[in-house]
């Protein structure tokens, strides 16, 4: 039986099994769901065993377990290490979901559920593709699985695990599906990811909240000060004003900018989809360049003072913000965090105290389009989509890609199948049934071409 026939004959089961893990609220950010996180890990391990994997185990860490499994068919053949994550973002605010976030629902051929695209639907494609290759006797490479449960909270324990298990995780390529394609009729492969520096800032004025009538205008208001400080970090051209911020930025070549310009993109459709009147970004760059090749600084949350119902005329003691900076090749998350802290402290007026707390970071990466692994992915997508994929740069960050290069000395191929419109991290996250099965169909072709190119 061909892989295509096997997939088609097991279509309903492949969906129902995905739904089983989508129903488990494996939210890693909230300790109240720790039991569900483990339950999800155990269920994924069960599916790996059923698919034919050997040595499947829940590797304990200081946090959530990592699922490991393998199938070594011939030590002389190339080995593919598949990475994914079974933890998901919180579903709140649940009232903004049109369907229950942990009860997968199909609407318009899309699976609506938290984690449908990020990353349960995408890593589970690999489990089902592996099963398909096992059942059709078409597995042409060795395969190892490493599915973790802390990606959404920074993968804090993954580095230690990789460092302590280098031989066990040894592979010729790492294959990840945690990214997307341009469109269902325009496949693409991410060859670059931005890095990340994420910090929390605290601005403190008076020791306690004060009456805004008695003290307003005489004492620094931390919220006003914080807003002024944040606003000062961009100039009129949306250029970041932190000294040394751009010192290490690798400029994109004219050839690469031209290639990015060939990506199908409608600014009108983009604005319509987001329900905005216009875009806003760094002057001199297109929207695609801004989101893939340029560093950014964004406020992710800001709070302080009284936010309850009704009015309370208070001058707050403290104000807070969470700030993320996306980084591009050659920038260092550690260095950017340091210069942000130095700058933020330097621009604070005398009437307040400032505290900067780094949270987590990750390094930017570029993957070569000349490698056998990239060529195998491109050939596989060309075969299943009927058109050659476009190499693109992703705007998001997957810090573990740089971690893998450092600890495992192995390059990564980012062969994802999601869409920008899938609302990952947002209410009503969804994943197309077309995309789910296109992934299951394409992954065996990657193994076939990678085996052939590696000879």
C-alpha positions in Angstrom: 0.0 0.0 0.0 1.3 3.5 -0.8 1.7 6.1 1.8 -1.1 8.2 0.2 -3.5 5.2 0.3 -2.6 4.5 3.9 -3.2 8.1 5.0 -6.5 8.2 3.2 -7.8 5.0 4.6 -6.9 6.1 8.1 -8.0 9.7 7.7 -10.8 9.7 10.4 -8.6 7.9 12.9 -5.7 10.4 12.4 -8.1 13.2 13.2 -9.7 11.6 16.2 -6.3 10.7 17.7 -5.2 14.4 17.3 -8.5 15.4 19.0 -7.6 13.2 22.0 -4.5 15.3 22.8 -6.2 18.6 21.9 -8.7 17.9 24.6 -6.0 17.8 27.3 -5.3 21.4 28.6 -1.5 21.0 28.8 -0.9 24.7 29.8 2.7 24.9 31.0 2.4 28.5 32.2 -0.1 27.7 35.0 0.9 25.2 37.7 -2.8 24.4 38.2 -2.6 22.4 35.0 0.6 20.4 35.9 -1.4 17.2 36.1 -2.9 17.8 32.6 0.6 18.5 31.2 1.8 15.1 32.4 -1.3 13.4 31.2 -0.7 14.9 27.7 2.9 13.7 27.8 1.8 10.2 28.7 -0.8 10.1 25.9 1.8 11.3 23.3 4.1 8.5 24.5 1.3 6.0 24.0 0.8 7.2 20.4 4.5 6.9 19.7 4.6 3.4 20.9 1.5 2.5 18.9 3.1 4.0 15.8 6.1 1.7 16.1 8.7 3.7 18.1 11.2 1.9 20.3 12.7 3.0 23.7 9.8 5.5 24.3 10.3 7.1 27.7 9.2 10.2 29.6 12.5 11.8 30.4 12.1 13.7 33.7 13.5 17.2 34.1 13.3 19.9 36.7 10.1 20.9 35.0 7.8 19.0 32.6 8.9 15.7 31.1 10.4 15.4 27.6 9.1 12.5 25.5 11.9 10.5 23.7 11.4 7.7 21.3 13.3 6.3 18.3 13.4 3.8 15.4 16.9 2.9 14.4 16.6 0.7 11.2 20.2 0.8 10.1 23.1 2.6 11.8 24.6 3.4 8.4 21.6 5.4 7.3 21.1 9.1 8.1 19.2 10.0 11.3 16.4 12.6 11.6 15.6 14.1 15.0 12.1 15.4 15.1 11.4 18.1 17.7 8.0 19.4 18.8 6.2 20.6 21.9 3.0 19.3 23.6 2.5 22.3 25.9 0.2 25.1 24.9 -0.5 28.7 25.7 -3.3 29.6 28.2 -6.7 29.8 26.6 -7.8 32.9 28.5 -9.9 35.0 27.8 -12.1 31.9 27.3 -15.2 34.1 26.7 -13.7 35.3 23.4 -13.6 31.7 22.0 -16.5 30.8 19.7 -16.1 27.2 20.7 -14.6 25.6 23.8 -10.8 25.9 23.6 -10.2 22.3 24.7 -13.1 20.7 22.8 -11.8 20.5 19.2 -14.5 21.5 16.7 -14.4 21.4 12.9 -15.8 24.5 11.2 -15.2 25.2 7.5 -12.6 22.4 7.3 -10.6 23.9 10.1 -9.9 22.4 13.6 -10.6 25.0 16.3 -8.8 24.3 19.6 -6.0 25.6 21.7 -2.8 24.0 20.3 -4.4 22.9 17.1 -1.6 24.6 15.1 0.9 25.5 17.8 2.1 22.8 18.1 0.0 19.7 18.7 -1.4 19.5 15.2 2.0 20.1 13.7 4.1 17.7 15.8 1.4 15.0 15.6 1.8 15.1 11.8 5.2 13.6 12.4 3.9 10.8 14.6 1.3 9.9 12.0 3.8 10.2 9.1 6.1 7.9 11.1 3.3 5.4 11.5 2.5 5.6 7.8 6.1 4.9 6.9 6.3 2.0 9.3 3.1 0.4 8.0 4.0 0.9 4.3 7.6 -0.2 4.8 8.9 3.2 3.5 11.0 4.4 6.4 14.3 5.2 4.7 16.1 7.0 7.6 16.5 6.5 11.3 14.2 8.6 13.3 14.3 10.1 16.8 11.6 12.0 18.6 12.1 14.7 21.3 8.8 16.3 22.2 9.0 18.7 25.1 6.5 20.3 27.5 8.0 23.8 28.2 8.4 25.6 24.9 5.7 28.1 25.8 7.5 29.1 28.9 11.0 29.3 27.5 12.3 25.7 27.3 14.2 26.2 30.5 15.2 22.6 31.0 15.8 21.6 27.4 19.3 22.9 27.2 20.4 20.8 30.2 18.7 17.7 28.7 20.4 18.2 25.3 23.8 18.8 27.0 23.5 15.6 29.0 22.2 13.5 26.1 24.3 14.5 23.2 25.1 11.0 22.0 21.5 9.9 22.5 20.2 12.8 20.4 22.9 12.6 17.8 21.4 13.2 14.3 22.1 14.4 10.8 19.3 17.0 10.9 16.7 18.3 13.2 13.2 18.6 11.6 10.7 21.0 13.2 7.1 21.8 12.2 6.4 24.8 14.4 6.2 27.4 11.6 4.0 28.1 8.6 3.7 28.6 4.9 2.7 31.6 2.9 -0.6 30.1 1.7 -2.0 26.7 0.8 -1.2 27.2 -2.8 2.1 28.9 -2.1 4.4 26.7 0.2 7.4 28.2 1.9 10.2 27.1 4.2 11.5 29.4 6.9 15.3 29.8 6.6 15.6 32.5 9.3 14.2 33.2 12.7 14.5 36.3 14.9 15.9 36.1 18.3 14.3 37.4 21.5 15.1 39.5 24.5 12.1 39.6 27.0 12.2 41.8 30.1 9.8 43.2 32.7 10.3 46.7 34.0 9.1 48.3 37.2 8.9 52.0 37.9 8.5 53.1 41.6 7.6 56.6 42.8 6.2 57.2 46.3 6.3 54.4 48.8 2.4 54.1 48.8 -0.4 55.1 46.5 -1.3 58.7 47.0 -4.4 61.0 46.6 -4.0 62.5 43.1 -5.7 65.7 44.2 -3.4 66.3 47.2 -0.1 65.1 45.5 -0.8 65.3 41.7 1.5 67.6 39.9 4.0 67.6 42.8 5.1 64.0 42.8 6.2 61.8 39.9 3.4 59.5 38.6 5.1 56.2 37.8 2.5 55.4 35.0 3.1 58.8 33.3 6.8 58.4 33.7 6.8 54.8 32.3 4.7 55.8 29.3 7.1 58.7 28.5 10.1 56.4 28.9 8.6 53.8 26.6 7.6 56.4 24.0 11.1 57.8 23.9 12.5 54.5 22.6 11.3 55.0 19.1 11.9 58.1 17.0 9.6 59.6 14.3 10.8 57.0 11.8 10.0 54.1 14.2 13.8 53.6 14.6 14.8 52.3 18.1 16.7 55.0 19.9 18.6 52.7 22.4 22.4 53.4 21.9 24.3 50.5 20.3 21.0 48.6 19.6 21.8 48.3 15.8 25.6 47.9 16.1 25.6 44.2 15.2 22.6 44.1 12.9 23.4 42.2 9.7 22.0 44.1 6.8 20.0 42.0 4.3 21.6 42.0 0.8 19.9 43.5 -2.2 19.5 40.0 -3.6 17.8 38.7 -0.5 15.6 41.8 -0.4 14.6 41.2 -4.0 13.8 37.6 -3.2 11.6 38.7 -0.3 9.9 41.1 -2.7 8.7 38.1 -4.8 6.6 36.8 -1.9 3.0 37.1 -2.8 1.6 39.9 -0.5 -1.3 42.2 -0.6 -1.1 45.1 1.8 -4.8 45.8 1.4 -5.7 42.2 2.3 -3.3 42.3 5.2 -5.0 45.5 6.6 -8.4 44.1 6.0 -7.6 40.8 7.8 -6.4 42.7 10.8 -9.1 45.4 10.6 -6.6 48.3 10.7 -6.6 51.4 8.6 -2.8 51.4 8.0 0.4 49.7 9.0 3.1 51.3 11.1 6.8 50.4 11.2 10.4 51.3 10.6 10.7 53.7 7.7 12.4 52.4 4.6 11.3 48.8 4.9 8.3 46.8 3.6 5.9 45.0 5.9 7.6 41.7 5.1 11.0 43.1 5.7 9.9 44.6 9.0 8.5 41.3 10.3 11.3 39.1 9.2 14.6 41.0 8.8 14.5 43.9 11.2 14.8 44.1 15.0 11.8 45.4 17.0 10.9 46.7 20.4 7.3 46.2 21.6 5.3 46.5 24.8 3.5 43.3 25.5 1.7 44.5 28.6 1.4 47.5 30.8 -0.3 48.0 34.2 -0.4 49.9 37.4 -2.7 52.0 39.6 -6.5 51.5 39.9 -8.1 49.4 37.1 -11.3 48.3 38.9 -14.8 49.4 38.2 -15.7 53.0 38.7 -13.2 55.8 39.7 -10.5 56.0 42.3 -8.4 59.2 42.1 -5.1 57.6 43.0 -1.5 58.5 42.1 0.0 55.0 42.0 3.2 53.9 43.8 4.3 51.6 40.9 3.9 50.9 37.2 4.9 47.9 35.2 5.4 46.8 31.6 6.6 43.7 29.8 8.7 44.4 26.8 10.0 42.1 24.1 12.7 42.8 21.5 12.9 40.7 18.4 16.5 40.3 17.2 18.1 39.6 13.8 21.3 37.7 12.8 24.5 38.8 14.7 22.6 40.4 17.6 23.0 38.8 21.0 20.1 38.5 23.3 22.4 38.9 26.3 24.0 42.0 24.9 20.7 43.6 23.9 19.2 42.9 27.4 22.2 44.6 29.0 22.1 47.7 26.8 18.3 47.9 27.3 18.7 47.8 31.0 21.5 50.4 31.0 19.5 52.8 28.7 16.2 52.3 30.6 17.8 53.2 33.9 19.6 56.2 32.3 16.5 57.9 31.0 14.5 57.6 34.3 13.8 61.0 36.0 15.1 61.6 39.5 11.7 61.2 41.1 11.4 57.4 40.4 13.4 54.2 40.9 13.7 51.7 38.0 14.1 47.9 38.1 14.6 45.7 35.0 14.1 42.0 35.3 15.2 39.8 32.4 12.9 36.9 31.7 14.1 34.8 28.8 15.8 35.2 25.5 16.9 33.4 22.4 19.3 33.8 19.6 18.5 34.6 15.9 19.4 31.9 13.3 19.8 31.5 9.6 19.7 28.0 8.1 21.5 27.3 4.8 19.5 26.7 1.6 22.4 24.7 0.2 22.2 21.8 2.6 20.9 18.4 1.7 18.2 18.8 4.4 16.9 22.0 2.9 16.9 20.5 -0.6 15.1 17.4 0.7 12.4 19.6 2.2 12.1 21.7 -0.9 11.8 18.6 -3.1 9.2 17.1 -0.7 7.0 20.2 -0.8 7.3 20.5 -4.5 6.2 17.0 -4.8 3.1 17.3 -2.6 2.1 20.9 -3.3 2.9 20.9 -7.0 5.0 24.1 -6.7 8.4 24.9 -5.4 8.5 26.4 -1.9 9.8 30.0 -1.4 12.5 30.4 1.3 11.3 33.0 3.8 12.4 34.5 7.1 10.0 34.1 10.1 9.3 37.0 12.3 8.9 34.9 15.5 11.5 33.2 17.7 12.2 29.6 18.3 15.2 29.8 20.8 15.7 26.1 20.7 17.0 26.2 17.1 20.1 28.1 18.3 20.3 25.9 21.3 20.4 22.8 19.1 23.2 24.3 17.0 25.2 25.0 20.2 24.6 21.8 22.1 24.0 19.2 19.4 26.1 20.8 16.6 23.2 20.1 14.3 21.4 22.2 11.7 17.6 22.5 11.6 15.0 22.5 8.9 11.8 24.4 9.7 9.2 22.6 7.6 5.9 24.0 9.0 2.4 23.9 7.6 0.5 26.6 9.5 -0.9 29.8 8.2 -0.6 33.4 9.6 -4.3 33.4 9.9 -4.4 30.4 12.3 -4.6 32.7 15.4 -2.0 30.9 17.4 -1.7 32.3 21.0 -5.1 34.0 20.4 -8.7 33.0 21.0 -10.1 30.7 18.3 -6.8 29.2 17.3 -7.3 26.8 14.4 -5.5 24.5 12.0 -6.7 23.6 8.5 -7.5 19.9 7.9 -5.8 20.4 4.5 -2.6 21.5 6.3 -2.7 18.7 8.8 -2.9 16.0 6.1 -0.6 17.8 3.7 2.0 17.6 6.5 1.5 13.9 7.0 1.7 13.4 3.2 4.9 15.6 2.8 7.0 14.3 5.7 7.6 10.8 4.3 8.7 12.5 1.1 11.3 14.5 3.1 12.7 11.2 4.5 12.8 9.7 1.0 14.7 12.7 -0.6 17.0 13.1 2.5 18.0 9.5 2.3 18.7 9.8 -1.4 20.7 13.0 -1.1 22.7 11.7 1.8 24.1 8.7 -0.2 
